[in-house]
Amino acid sequence: MNTHRRDPSLDVRHTTLKEVAKASGVTLPTASKIMGGNDGSMAEETILRVKATAKRMGYRPHFAAKI
């Protein structure tokens, strides 16, 4: 019998890039390029909007995604 129970308050939900993209009104590949720094051909307004949305939502890249 398992007497150990997880404390639900310890569950941390992180904002995903997909959520940032949706909130910014761009596609997931566009948000990915912007957050990855590969945004050379994109409008400055779009770049600023996605980065501001990511900051507001508390987006942090997943550490394993950078490997």
N, C-alpha and C positions, 0 to 999 in steps of 0.2 A: 504494500500500500504506500502510495506517495503522499507524504505528509507535507511536502514543500509546495507552496503555492506562490506563483508569480504575483508580484504587486503590480496591478494595472497602471498605477501612477508612474511606474518606471518605463512604460512604453513611450518611446519618443517617435513621433511621426515627422519625417522630413519632407519638405517640399520637393517635388520632382521637377525636372526640366520640362516634362510634358505639361505640368500645371502652369509653369511660368509661360510657356509658349501659348497656351490657351488664353491665359489672362492678358497676354500682350497682343493677342490677335495675329500671331504669326504661326508658321508651321514648326513642328519639332525640329526638322533639319536646319531651319533658319535660326532658331534659338540656340541650337547646338553650335553652329558656326560662330555666332556672336559671342557666346560665353567661352568658346574655345579660342577666340582671338583671330579667327579666320573670316573677318567681316569686311574685307577690302572693297567689295563691290556693292555693299549695302548702303542704303540711305542713312545718313547720320541720325535722322529722326527715329528710324526703326531701331538702330543700335542703342540710342539713349533710352528709348521706351522699354526695350527688353531688359537692359541692365538695371533700370530703375524699378521695374516690376520684380526682378529677381531679388534685389536688395530689400524691397518692401515686404516680400513674402518670406524672407529669410533663407533663400536658396543657397545651398552649399553643394558643390560638386561631390559626388560619391568618390571616395579615395580610390576604389578599385577601377573606376572608369578611366583614370588617368594612366593606367598601366598599359 
